[in-house]
Amino acid sequence: MNIIDFINTLAVKYPWLSLTIVIYLLVVKLIVGVRDAIDKTPASDDNWFEKASSILGKTIGYLAGFRPKQ
């Protein structure tokens, strides 16, 4: 069984999995957009909301297979 067959089997067996990933991506993009809109110092993360949204934003890159910039 190759990786494509495994992913197809997983998608058929658990159809909610892809929907969960899409919802996660939308929520994170919304949070990052709010952070960018209210952030007065974009070069630094000054409070817990900015730090949390940065961490969540970086996880998108890891899920997609990209290593985000430091």
N, C-alpha and C positions, 0 to 999 in steps of 0.2 A: 504494500500500500504506500503510494507516494504522498507527498504533502498536499497536493491538490485534492486527491480523493479524501484525505482526512478532513480538510477544511470543508469540502462539500458535504460530507457525512455529518460533520458537526453543525453546519448551517441547516441541514434538513432536520436533524434530531432536536436542535434547540433554536427555533426561529426567533425567539425573544432576545437572543444574544446580540445579534446585529442591531436590533432596535435599541437595546440598552447602550451600546457603544455610540450610536448616533445621538441619542438623548444626552449622554455624557458630554459629547463634543459640543452640542448646542449650549448646554448649561455653562460649560467652561468658557466658551466664546462670549457668552453674555456677561459672565463675571469679569472676564478680562476687559471687555468693552466698558463696563461700568468703572472699573479701576482706572482705565486710561482716561475716561471722561472727567473723573474727579481728582486725578493725581496732579498735584502742583509741583512735585519734584520727581520727574520721570526717571532720573538717573539712579534713584535709591528707593528701597522699600522701607518706609518709615513706620508702618504699623502692621498689625496682624492681618488685616484684610489684604493689603498689598502683597505681603509675603505669601499668604495662602493662595492668592490668585496667580502669583508667579509660579508657585509649585504646581498648581493644577495645570497651568498653561504649558509647563515643561513636560508634564506627563503625556500630553497630546503628541508631542514629538517622539517620545519613547514608544507610544503605541503605534505610531506610523512607521517606526524604524529609523527615525532621524535623531541624532544627538543634538539637542538645542545648544546654542551658544551660552557660554558661562556669563 
